[in-house]
Amino acid sequence: MAFPGGTVTFLFTDIEGSTRLLQELGDDYSRVVADHRRLLRDVFQHAGGHEVDTQGDAFFYSFTRARDAVLAAVDGQRALSGHSWPQGAEVRVRMGLHTGEPTVGEEGYIGLDVVRAARICSAGHGGQILASETTRALVGNDLPEGVSVRDLGQHHLKDVQYEHVYELSLEEEERSFPPPKAERRGRSDAMADDFSRRIEGFVEQQLAAAFSRALPDKAPPVAEALAPPRLETERLILRAPVPEDADPLAPMYADPEVMRYLGDGRTLTREETGRSVNRMIESWKADGFGLCTTVRKEDGVVIGRVGLIVWNPETWQTTRASSEGPTELEVGYTIGRPYWGQGYATEAAGAARDFALEHLGARRLIALIIHGNEASENVAQKLGFEYERDVRFGRRDAKLFALEA
């Protein structure tokens, strides 16, 4: 898809407090995400916006005219505030605008203007629209009806130093927002970082292709560069597996109730658990990500394994991310029975989902759930996955849930 070049205005958005909403709404959170996407897409596209990227509950749009971008943000906030959300939830979205002249590359926009727009968005609060000094100057007094401008002064934003920030206030919103949040990172920041990383990866791939004959055994270490040492949530740490994890994971794999809906349904011996952990380690070495050993922060206890699995959808056998042919990326989660019913699966799987969307640039994720596993279905739906179809998984029937980013 070709994006407009020259002078463009970027609009970043994301939902404030999405984790809290997920915990409060449970299964209804998937409806919130779907409604939020539909409302904003309709408004932004009507205003002439071009969808550059979407990750989780964040949008990245570009507009050829600053006023169109401002109108899209204003109408978007009004559409969100006028919508009836499940359980009467209060869904607030922060928005950031910045105008610049970025370079348009093969993978999208390149330049500091992308980062600046994302940082402005993350400095805002739910329901607030912030704009850079450049966007404010271009719009002038040609503001949408019922909108006024408030000068918030200069603020220090990560990576872009100081930016003069303005708030676009809606007269019907009788709210007084706190000062902009400096040095804060949100999903929109991760999206901007991901764009930069994808551009760098694309360049590396072209260089690698050019020199492949001279260096046949050398591959660009893109996956290794993307892999974090660990993921953290409020209560959990998800880290790369090590051979010693076989001992604390063995009781989980030996529990018939846990294994009832995993693989072919049979329990594993300690030796088989060790081989399973070794396969997890090999996946990390090959792809730079995989299933993580999941540890509870408060006491360091290993409670399960949660992370990402690459499948060949034609055979439903595991494969490598770099393999030729079709692949599906699954968010997989297994928690030991002593830790059931405490929200650990949803919390850990949510971190794996966000990593795949924000850092790997995944556009589609799946969850494979054996028929009858209602608890796992509930987790998938809480994370925004929707039932797509039934599949034959080995000798068992499974439901395939999907999340389209």
N, C-alpha and C positions, 0 to 999 in steps of 0.2 A: 504494500500500500504506500502510495506517495503522499508525504505530508507537505503542507505549505511551507515555503521558504521565505526569505526576506525578514521583515519585521513581523513577529508573531507574539501573541499573548498566551502564556501558559496558565492553566487553571488546574490546581491540585486540590483534591478533597479527600477526607477520610472521616470515619465515624469516631467520635470521642467516646471512650469507655466501652469499646466493643466487648472486651473480656467480661466486664461487669454485666452487660446486657445478655451475653451468652449464659452466664451463671443464673441470672434472674429469670430469663424466658425459657430456658431449656429448649424443647423441640420447636417452639415458636420462633427461635432466633433465625432459622433458615428462611422463614417468611419475611422477617425484617430485612435480611440481606437481599432477597429477591425483589421486594418492593422498592427498597432503596436504589438498587441498580436500575430498575425500570423507570422510576420517577426521574432520576437524574439523566439517564440516557435520553429520554424523550425531550427533556428541556434543553439539554446541551446540543443535541443534534438539530433541534428546531432553531436554535440560535446560530447555526452554522459551524458548530464545533467539530473537530476531528479527534476521534478517540485514539490516543497514542498508546495507552496501556491501562490495564485494570488488574489489580492484585488484591484479593480478599475484599475488604470494604473500602478500598481506595481507588480513585479515578485520576487519570492524567489526560487532559484535553488540551488542544491548541486551537487558537482562533486567529484569523487574519486581521481582525479589527479589535482594538482594546474595548470599545464600547460593547461589542457583541459578547465578549467574555464577561464583562461586568453584568450585563443583562442576564446572561446564563446563570451566573452565580446568584444573583438576586432572585430570579424566578425559581432556581433550584431550592433555595432556602424556603421560599414561600410554598412550593409544592410539598416539601418535607414537613413543614409546620402544619399544613392543612390536611395531612394524611392521618387516617385512623390506624394506629399501630396495634399489633396484637397485645392483649392484656393492658392496654392503655399506656404502653411504654413511652418513654420520652427519648426519642432518637435525635441526637444533635450531631450535626456534621460541621467540621471546620473547613474553611476554604481559603486558598491563597492564590493571588494573582501577581504575575510579573511579566513585563514585556521586554523582549530583547531581539537580537539578530543571531540566533544560533546557526551552526552548520547542520545541514541535513545529510546524514550518512546512510549507509546501507541498512543499518539497524535502527534508525530513528534520529532523534536530535542529539547533537553533541555540543557541549559547552557549559560554562558556569551558570548560564541563565536557567538551565533545568534545575540545577541544585538550588539556586537562589529561590525559585518559585516554591520548591518543596520545603525549604527551610521556613519560608514565610507562612506556609500552610501549617506546619507543625508548631509554630509559635502561637497560633490562635487557639481559641476555645470553641467548644461545640456550639453551633449556631452563629458563629462569627465569620465575617468576610474581611480578610486583610489584603491590602494591595501595596505594591512597591511604589516608590516615588515616580518611577518611569511610567507605570500604568496610570497613576493618579494624574500626571501631567498631560498624558494623551487624551484622557477622558474629559478633563477640564470641568466645565459646568454642565456637560451633556449627560446628566445622570438619569437613570430610570425614575419614574414617578414614585414619590414617597421614600426616596433614598437621600441621605445626607452623608457628608464626609467628616470624619473626626481625625485630627492630626494626633498621632500617638508618639511622635518624635522618633529619635534614632534608637535602635536596639542592636545589640551584638548578637549575630546569628552564626552558628557553627559554619565554618569554612568560607563564609562570605564577609566576615568582619561586620562592619556597621551598615545598616540599611534603614532608611527613613520609611516608617511604616504608617499606613493610613487604614482606618476602619471605615467600611461602608455600612452605615447604620440604616436599618429599616424602621420606619416610623411606627409600624404596628408592633414591633418587638420592644417592649419596655424593659430592657435588660441593660444592666451595667456590667461589662465584662472586666475581669481582672487585667492587669498589665500583660502584654505578650510574654510568652515563656521563652526565655533565651536558652540556648544550648540544649534544647529538648529534641529527642528523636522520636518520630512517629512512623507509621507505615508509609507515608508519602516520602519520607527521607530514604527509607529502604528502597522504594521504587526508583528514586533518582539515582541512588548508589548502584542499583541493579542495571539501570540503563548504561551508566558509565562502564560497569564491569562487562556488560555484553559487547559494548563497542571495543573494549580492550581485547576481549576474547576473540571477536571477529578478526581484528587485526592480527592477533597471534596465529589464528588458524590460516589466514592468507600467507603469512610468512612461513608457517610450517609447511604448507602445500608447496610453496616456491622452492623450499630447500629439502623437500622430502627425499629426493634422489641422492642428495649429498649426505643426508643424515637419516637413513631409513629406520634407525632404531630409536630415534628421539621423537617423542610426542609432546605437545604443549601441555604443561601441567595445570590446565585450567581447573579440573575438578579438585586438585589438591589445594589450589588457591582459594576455592570457594568453601571448602570444608571448615567449619568452625571446630575448635577443640571441644566445645560442649554447648548445649542449649540450657537455658535456665528459665524456670517459671517461679511463681511465688513459693511453691513448696518442694519443687523437684529439680533435679539436675539430669539432663540427658547427655551422656558422653559416649565416645567411641568405645566399643567393647575391647576387652583384653582377655587372654586365656584364663586368668584367675576368676573370671565371672562365672565360670561353669559351676563352681561349688554353690554360690548363693542362688543361682538360677535352677539348679537341679531339682529342688523340692517343687517348684512351680511346674516343671515339665513332667514330673512324676505324679502330679495330681490329676485324677481322672476327670474331675469337674472342670478344671482349667482346659485340659486337652480335648474335651468333648467336642468343641467347635473349632479346633485348630488342626490343620493338616488332614491326615487321614483318621484322626480321632483317637489314636493310641498314645499311651504314655511313653516317655523316653527314659532310658537308663542313664546313669551318671556318665558313662562313656559316650552315649549318643548325644547327651547334652553338650559335652565337650566338643564333639564334631560340629554340632549346630553353632556353637559360639565361634568356632574356627571359620565356618562359612560366613558368619557375620563380619568377621575381621577381614576376610578376603574381599568381601563386597566393598568395604571401606577403602581398601587398598586400590581396588580397580576403579571405583566410581567417585571416591571422595566423600561419600555419604552412605547411609544404610540404616539398619536397625541399631538403636542405641540402648545401652544398658541404662536403666532408669533408677535413679537413686533418690531416696527421701532426704531432704536437707537436714531435718531436725536431728536425725540419728545416723545418717550414712547408710541406712539399710537399702539393699537392692530389692526393689519391689516388682520388677518386671523388665520387659524389653519393648520399646516403642520407637518407631521411626519410619523409614522409607524402604520400599521393596520394588524392584524393577521386574516386570513380568513380560513375557511374550504372550500376547492375547490369543494367538493361534493355538498354542499348546498349553498355556497357563503353567509354564515352567519358568523359574527365575532366569534372568539373563542380565547382561551388562548394559548400562546406559548408552555405551558407545556401539552397541551391536547394530548391525544392519537389519532392516525390517521393522515391523511395528513394535512398539513398546507401550506399556501402561505403567504409571507410577502410583503405587499404593501407599496410603498411610496405614501402617499396621500397628496394632496395639494389643499386648497381652500383659495382664497384671495378675500377680499372685493372689490366690483366694483370700488370704488374711487382710488384704488391702482393698477388697471390693467395697462398693457402696460409699466411697469417700470422695468421688469425683476425680480420682487420679488419672483414669484413662482419658477422660475428656480434657483435662489440663495438659497432659503430656502429648496427646495426639494433636491438640491445638497448636502446641509449639512446633511439632513436626510439620504440620500443615503450613504454618506461617513461614517456616524456613524454606519449604519447597516453593512457595509462591514468591517470597520476597528475595531470596538469595539464589535459588536455582532458576528462577524465571519460569516455573512450570505454569502451563496454561490449563492443564486438566489433571485432576487427581481422582483416584478411585479408592473404594473400600470394598473388599471381597468378604462377604459374611455368609457363613454356612446357614442354611435354612433352620429356623428355630432359635437362633441366637438373638433374642430381642434386646438384650442389654447392649450388645455391640451395635445393633441397628439404632438404638437411642443415642449412643455416642456419635455415630456418623451424622445423624440428623441434627444434633445439637451443633455440630461443626459446619453445617451448611451443605452437607452432601444430600443428594436426592436419589431415590431409587430409579434405576435406568432399565435394567433387564435381569433375567436369570441367566446363569452360565453353568456349564458342567465343569466342576473343579475337581480333577482327579476322578474318584468314584463317587463324588458327592455333589449335590445341587447347592449352588450358592447364589446369593443376590449381589448384584453389582450396583453399588451406589457411586455416584459421580459428582464432582464439584468442578464446574467450568469457571475459570477465572476470567 
